[in-house]
Amino acid sequence: MTKRVIDINCDVGEGIGNEKDLFPMISSCNIACGGHAGSKETIIQCLELAKKYGVKVGAHPSYPDIENFGRVSMSISNDELIKSIQTQMELFESVREEINITLHHIKPHGALYNDIAKDEYLAETFLTAIAPYKHTALLYVPFNSVIQKLATKNRFKVLVEAFADRNYNDDLSLVSRKEKNALVTTGKEVLNHILRMYNDKVVNTINGNYVTMEADTYCIHGDTPAALQILAYLSNELPHHNLQVKS
């Protein structure tokens, strides 16, 4: 039987320092590039690990908000946001070219990711900021979101993402990190979460409802407390379900 493949991505370069352990178990990565975390040094470290382990490389731009780790919505002008995202991308690209590795995708971070999922005006601004990469990089987006529809309409290439370590509300928004049940915390729970989305094209929401969900890539946050244990569990268990992580 031919193995089915699954893409597991991870947010990295955010100051946790666990990348050496993460990279052997993932297939794509989203590297912080200075907006919420990250520096030239951390970008270099992550890119070198990506090259070593054959992991697809993505930039992970954010609201310019280190204080709140990019997880709080900002009141910022269009011009300021565009300038910040482009500055982050320029830093990332300058290092990437030094390391000589291909940019595979762009994935917005945190509150920016959530905001452009539902705000068309902000989504348009974000697409303007990353327009130079329209023909060279994929864009990771949430399922059935405003940014997915707008990006597709404007002929950006998208990959739909689901969060394997986060719980969902019925409207497919993520359960707030302020809530105690925001995270999916064990390997077994994450595996079941993934299998339901991958095989059945549904997600079991926090209210116990099954809502349509399709995804091309599944995220484990690098700063999830049990990230390493979850990824190790998945590495061991996914092959039993005829799934292998893309290399």
C-alpha positions as CSV (number, residue, x, y, z in Angstrom):
1,M,0.0,0.0,0.0
2,T,1.3,3.4,-1.0
3,K,2.0,5.7,2.0
4,R,-0.1,8.8,2.2
5,V,1.9,12.0,2.9
6,I,1.1,14.7,5.4
7,D,2.8,18.1,5.9
8,I,3.5,19.0,9.5
9,N,4.7,22.6,9.9
10,C,6.1,24.4,12.9
11,D,6.6,28.0,14.0
12,V,10.2,28.4,14.9
13,G,12.9,31.0,15.7
14,E,10.8,32.5,18.4
15,G,13.2,32.3,21.3
16,I,12.2,28.9,22.7
17,G,15.5,27.3,21.6
18,N,14.2,23.8,20.8
19,E,14.7,23.9,17.0
20,K,17.5,21.3,16.9
21,D,15.0,18.8,18.3
22,L,12.0,20.0,16.3
23,F,13.4,20.0,12.8
24,P,14.0,16.2,12.3
25,M,10.3,15.6,12.9
26,I,8.7,18.3,10.7
27,S,8.4,19.0,7.0
28,S,8.0,22.7,6.8
29,C,8.8,25.6,9.1
30,N,7.7,29.2,9.6
31,I,10.6,31.4,10.8
32,A,10.0,34.5,12.8
33,C,11.6,37.5,11.1
34,G,11.7,40.3,13.6
35,G,8.1,41.4,14.0
36,H,7.1,39.4,17.1
37,A,10.4,37.6,17.6
38,G,13.5,36.6,15.8
39,S,16.8,38.2,14.6
40,K,19.3,37.6,11.9
41,E,21.1,35.1,14.2
42,T,18.0,33.0,14.8
43,I,16.9,33.1,11.2
44,I,20.4,31.8,10.2
45,Q,20.1,29.0,12.8
46,C,16.7,27.9,11.5
47,L,17.6,28.1,7.8
48,E,20.7,26.0,8.4
49,L,18.7,23.4,10.2
50,A,16.1,23.5,7.4
51,K,18.8,22.8,4.9
52,K,20.3,20.0,7.0
53,Y,16.9,18.2,7.4
54,G,15.3,19.0,4.1
55,V,12.5,21.1,5.7
56,K,10.6,23.6,3.5
57,V,11.2,27.2,4.5
58,G,8.6,29.8,5.2
59,A,8.8,33.4,6.5
60,H,6.6,34.2,9.5
61,P,5.9,38.0,9.5
62,S,3.8,39.6,12.3
63,Y,2.4,42.8,13.6
64,P,5.4,44.7,14.9
65,D,4.8,43.9,18.5
66,I,7.6,42.1,20.3
67,E,6.1,43.1,23.7
68,N,2.9,41.0,23.1
69,F,4.6,38.3,20.9
70,G,2.4,39.4,18.1
71,R,-0.7,37.9,19.7
72,V,-2.7,41.1,20.3
73,S,-4.5,43.0,17.5
74,M,-2.9,46.3,16.7
75,S,-4.3,49.6,15.6
76,I,-1.8,50.5,12.9
77,S,-2.1,52.3,9.6
78,N,-2.0,50.5,6.3
79,D,1.3,52.1,5.4
80,E,2.9,51.3,8.7
81,L,1.8,47.7,8.5
82,I,3.0,47.3,4.9
83,K,6.3,48.9,5.7
84,S,6.8,46.6,8.7
85,I,5.9,43.4,6.9
86,Q,8.2,44.3,4.0
87,T,11.0,45.1,6.4
88,Q,10.6,41.8,8.0
89,M,10.6,40.0,4.6
90,E,13.7,42.0,3.5
91,L,15.6,40.8,6.6
92,F,14.5,37.2,6.1
93,E,15.3,37.3,2.3
94,S,18.8,38.8,2.9
95,V,19.6,35.9,5.2
96,R,17.9,33.2,3.0
97,E,19.9,34.3,0.0
98,E,23.2,34.0,2.1
99,I,22.2,30.4,3.1
100,N,21.1,29.6,-0.5
101,I,17.8,28.0,0.2
102,T,14.5,28.4,-1.5
103,L,11.6,30.4,0.0
104,H,8.6,28.0,0.0
105,H,5.9,30.0,1.7
106,I,4.8,32.9,3.8
107,K,2.6,32.4,6.9
108,P,1.4,35.4,8.9
109,H,1.7,35.1,12.7
110,G,-0.6,35.3,15.6
111,A,-3.1,38.2,15.8
112,L,-2.3,39.2,12.2
113,Y,-3.1,35.7,11.0
114,N,-6.4,35.7,12.8
115,D,-7.3,39.3,11.8
116,I,-6.8,38.8,8.1
117,A,-8.9,35.7,8.3
118,K,-12.0,37.8,8.8
119,D,-11.2,41.4,7.9
120,E,-11.1,42.0,4.1
121,Y,-9.6,45.4,4.3
122,L,-6.7,44.2,6.4
123,A,-6.4,41.1,4.2
124,E,-6.0,43.3,1.1
125,T,-3.3,45.3,3.0
126,F,-1.4,42.1,3.8
127,L,-1.6,40.9,0.2
128,T,-0.2,44.3,-1.0
129,A,2.7,43.9,1.4
130,I,3.7,40.4,0.1
131,A,2.9,41.1,-3.5
132,P,6.6,40.9,-4.5
133,Y,6.4,37.2,-3.6
134,K,3.2,36.4,-5.3
135,H,4.7,34.2,-8.0
136,T,7.5,32.7,-6.0
137,A,6.0,31.6,-2.7
138,L,2.9,29.9,-1.4
139,L,0.7,31.6,1.3
140,Y,-0.5,29.5,4.3
141,V,-4.1,30.5,5.1
142,P,-7.0,29.3,7.3
143,F,-9.8,27.2,5.7
144,N,-12.7,29.1,4.2
145,S,-11.3,32.4,5.5
146,V,-11.4,35.9,4.0
147,I,-7.7,35.8,3.2
148,Q,-8.0,32.5,1.4
149,K,-10.8,33.7,-0.8
150,L,-9.2,37.1,-1.5
151,A,-5.7,35.5,-2.2
152,T,-7.2,33.0,-4.5
153,K,-9.2,35.7,-6.3
154,N,-6.0,37.6,-6.8
155,R,-4.1,34.5,-8.1
156,F,-1.9,34.0,-5.1
157,K,-1.0,30.3,-4.6
158,V,-2.3,29.1,-1.3
159,L,-2.1,26.2,1.0
160,V,-4.8,25.7,3.6
161,E,-3.6,25.3,7.1
162,A,-5.2,23.7,10.2
163,F,-3.9,23.8,13.8
164,A,-3.2,20.4,15.2
165,D,-2.5,21.7,18.7
166,R,-5.4,24.2,19.0
167,N,-9.1,23.8,19.6
168,Y,-11.7,25.5,17.3
169,N,-14.9,27.3,17.8
170,D,-18.0,26.4,15.7
171,D,-17.1,29.3,13.3
172,L,-13.6,27.8,12.8
173,S,-12.0,30.6,14.8
174,L,-9.4,29.4,17.3
175,V,-10.4,29.2,20.9
176,S,-8.8,32.2,22.7
177,R,-5.5,31.5,24.4
178,K,-7.1,33.1,27.4
179,E,-9.3,30.0,27.8
180,K,-8.0,27.0,29.6
181,N,-9.1,24.7,26.8
182,A,-7.4,26.6,24.0
183,L,-4.6,24.1,23.5
184,V,-4.6,20.4,22.5
185,T,-2.0,19.2,24.9
186,T,-1.3,15.4,24.4
187,G,0.1,13.5,21.5
188,K,-3.0,11.2,21.4
189,E,-5.4,14.1,21.3
190,V,-3.4,15.9,18.6
191,L,-3.2,12.7,16.5
192,N,-7.0,12.2,16.7
193,H,-7.5,15.9,15.8
194,I,-5.3,15.4,12.7
195,L,-6.8,12.1,11.6
196,R,-10.3,13.5,11.9
197,M,-9.4,16.5,9.7
198,Y,-7.3,14.5,7.3
199,N,-9.5,11.5,6.8
200,D,-13.0,12.9,7.5
201,K,-12.6,16.6,6.5
202,V,-14.2,17.7,9.7
203,V,-13.0,19.2,13.0
204,N,-14.6,18.4,16.4
205,T,-15.2,21.9,17.8
206,I,-15.0,22.9,21.5
207,N,-18.8,22.5,21.6
208,G,-18.7,18.9,20.3
209,N,-19.9,19.7,16.8
210,Y,-18.4,18.4,13.6
211,V,-17.7,21.2,11.2
212,T,-16.2,20.9,7.7
213,M,-12.5,21.5,7.7
214,E,-10.0,20.8,4.9
215,A,-6.3,21.3,5.1
216,D,-3.0,20.9,3.2
217,T,-0.7,21.4,6.1
218,Y,-1.0,21.0,9.9
219,C,0.7,23.2,12.5
220,I,2.3,22.4,15.8
221,H,3.4,25.6,17.5
222,G,7.1,25.5,18.5
223,D,6.2,27.2,21.8
224,T,3.5,24.7,22.8
225,P,4.8,23.3,26.1
226,A,4.6,19.7,24.9
227,A,5.6,20.4,21.3
228,L,8.6,17.9,21.3
229,Q,6.6,15.1,23.0
230,I,3.7,15.7,20.6
231,L,5.9,15.6,17.5
232,A,7.7,12.5,18.8
233,Y,4.3,10.8,19.3
234,L,3.2,11.7,15.8
235,S,6.4,10.5,14.3
236,N,5.8,7.1,15.9
237,E,2.0,6.8,15.4
238,L,1.3,8.4,11.9
239,P,2.9,5.5,10.0
240,H,0.4,3.1,11.7
241,H,-2.3,5.1,10.0
242,N,-0.5,4.9,6.6
243,L,0.7,8.4,6.8
244,Q,4.2,9.7,6.5
245,V,5.5,13.3,7.1
246,K,6.6,14.8,3.8
247,S,10.4,15.3,3.6
